[in-house]
Amino acid sequence: MKVLVLTNMYPTERKPWFGTFVKEQVESLRKEGVQVDVFFVDGVKNTLNYLWAFPRLWAWLLTHRYDLIHAHYVFSGIIARAQFLYPVLLTHHGSQVFAGWQAPICRLVTPLMDRAIVVSPEMKEKMENNKLEVIPCGIDFDLFKPMPRQQAREELNLPQDRKLVLWAGEYWRPIKRFDIVQKSVDLLRERDPDVELVLVGGKPLSAVPKYMSACDVLLLVSDGEGSPMVIKEAMACNLPIVSVPAGDVPQVIGGTEGCYLCSQDPQDVAGKLELALKRGRRTDGRDGIGHVEIGAISRRIISLYEELLQEKRRRGLGRLWFWQKA
């Protein structure tokens, strides 16, 4: 099987954190025996790259053959659908499918795809489309695993005697609500001055597990999420979590002791952080997320690829039968 992955998020030398979950999925599919080429559209560098991607793709397909195209994010899906040689599978990764200015575009484009993936049940419920499959992005358990806290802090030069609250991600994006993070931690520090906020953003994925082992609790208070990778990564590292119930967070953390759901009220966030810190030990979260191990997720995606190819063959046989009758 040979697949072209078309994406507008993929790590670069300048942005090694950008779209790491797409790269991880590509590498996992390759380990499972799928031949994968990546067609990257860098729309962040220049918006005109989206327009230039159409002739680039057509030229590429003149000299390369695939079984299907797997697009990530809606604008990549539009580019991929501008051809009908190959079936197109589109993965929607975030809350933009039902919130914000991209939502109408997602609703318009998704029915044009041969099949689509969303990463949480909430996304499927709100999109109301029978072509949708719920398949979250997977976690590399070899990369994301617990290590001794003292060792991790020594290697990162973090204080051994502080209570560290981890916030990982693009704090400058309004949807991530870093203002709530700051207010909540300030409130908590009024009660416990030993608390310190640790920001992790713009770092290679390989550095993140060490921060998760060094810190005492992860915080997430976004306005919206699909299936936040950072939550599953924290679970794999047995890191306590305080999070709003965005996307599939309630399902992922389940009843894991040491993990707490909160509102976006800073008082509530501070109270839940205090509970997690007072508990003072790691969780057993890793034991409950085996179903999102990256190899298992890749095999589910490959099964979907095979379904698409079977549908394509059936359509081909149907057309052959029609012409023979005619």
SULTA-V506025 format. One line per field, one symbol per residue. ss: DSSP state (A for helix, B for strand, O for the rest). phi: phi as a letter, one per 40 degrees, with the letter a starting at -180 (. if undefined). psi: psi as a letter, one per 40 degrees, with the letter a starting at -180 (. if undefined). Layout:
ss: ???
phi: ???
psi: ???
This chain:
ss: OBBBBBBOOOOOOOOOOOOAAAAAAAAAAAAOOOBBBBBBOOOOOOOAAAAAAAAAAAAAAAAOOOOBBBBBOAAAAAAAAOOOOOBBBBBBOOAAAOOOOOAAAAAAAAOOOOBBBBOOAAAAAAAOOOOBBBOOOOBOOOOOOOOOAAAAAAAAOOOOOOBBBBBBOOOOOAAAOAAAAAAAAAAAAAAOOOBBBBBBOOOOAAAAAAAAAAOOBBBBOOOOOOOOAAAAAAAAOOOOBBBBOOOOAAAAAOOOOOBBBBOOOAAAAAAAAAAAAAAOOOOOAAAAOAAABAAAAAAAAAAAAAAAAAAAAAAAAAAAAAAAAO
phi: .bbbcbabbacbccbcccgccccdcdcccccchccbbbbcbccccadccccccccdccccccbbbbcabbcbgcccccccccabcbcbbbbcbacccbagccdccccccdccccabbbbacdcccccfbcccbcbcccbcccccacbdccccccccfbccbbcbccbbiccccdccfcccdccccccccccacccbcbcbagbddcccdccccccbabbabccaacbdcccccccccfcdbbacccfcddcccfbccgbbcbcccdcccccccccccccgaccbddcbbdcbdcccccccccccdccccccccccccccccccccc
psi: hhhhhhiehiiiddgeehfddddddddddddeehhhihhhhgdddhdeddddddddddddedeihidihhihidddddddefiediihhhhheaeedeiaeeddddddddeeidiihieidddddddgheehhhhiiihheddgiiihdddddddefihdeihhhhhhageehddefddddddddddddddgeehhhhhhifiiddddddddddidiihhfidiicghddddddddefhihhiifibedddddbfhhehhiiaehddddddddddddddfiiifdddefdeehdddddddddddddddddddddddddddddddd.
